Amino acid sequence: SPRAAFFIYGEHGQGGSEKVPNQGFYAEAGEPKAIWEVPGAGHVGGMTARPDEYEQRVIGFFDEALLEGK
C-alpha cells in the first residue's frame, strides 16, 4: 500500500550536504510525497526556524495524505 513521505531538511543542515540525499530519497519515494528545504534552518531546525510554516506544511501534508478519500 502507499506510504506517505514528507522529506524536510534544513538549508544549512550538515553543512548544506542534506539537499542531494533528500532529493534522491524524494525521487525514489512513491506517492503521496512532498519535500521542503527549510530556508535558514540547520539540521532538524525547521520547526524552530519557521514554526508557523512548519506546522502548516506538516499538518496540510498529512491531512491530504491520510484523509484523502474519506
C-alpha positions in Angstrom: 0.0 0.0 0.0 1.2 3.6 -0.4 3.3 5.2 2.3 3.1 9.0 2.8 6.6 10.5 2.9 7.5 14.1 3.7 11.2 14.9 3.5 12.1 18.1 5.4 15.6 19.3 5.7 17.4 22.5 6.6 19.1 24.7 4.1 22.2 24.7 6.2 21.8 21.2 7.8 25.0 19.1 8.0 26.9 22.0 6.3 24.5 22.1 3.4 25.0 18.5 2.5 21.4 17.4 3.1 20.0 18.6 -0.2 21.4 15.9 -2.5 20.4 12.9 -0.5 16.9 14.2 0.3 16.3 14.9 -3.3 17.3 11.4 -4.1 15.0 10.0 -1.4 12.2 12.1 -2.7 12.8 10.9 -6.3 12.6 7.3 -5.3 9.6 7.6 -3.0 6.1 6.6 -4.1 3.1 8.8 -3.8 1.9 10.7 -1.8 5.1 12.6 -1.2 6.5 16.1 -0.6 9.8 17.8 0.0 10.7 21.0 1.7 14.1 22.7 2.2 13.6 25.0 5.2 15.3 28.3 4.4 17.8 29.4 7.0 17.5 26.2 9.1 20.1 23.8 10.3 19.8 20.0 10.8 16.4 19.3 12.4 15.9 23.0 12.9 12.9 23.6 10.6 10.4 23.7 13.5 12.3 26.4 15.3 13.4 28.4 12.2 9.9 28.6 10.8 7.4 27.3 13.3 4.2 28.6 11.7 5.1 27.4 8.2 6.4 24.1 9.6 3.1 23.5 11.3 1.1 24.5 8.2 3.1 22.3 5.8 3.2 19.2 8.1 -0.5 19.3 9.1 -1.5 20.1 5.5 0.5 17.2 4.1 -0.8 14.6 6.5 -4.4 15.9 6.2 -4.2 15.4 2.5 -2.2 12.1 2.6 -4.1 10.4 5.4 -7.6 11.8 5.0 -7.8 11.7 1.2 -10.8 9.7 0.0 -12.6 9.7 3.4 
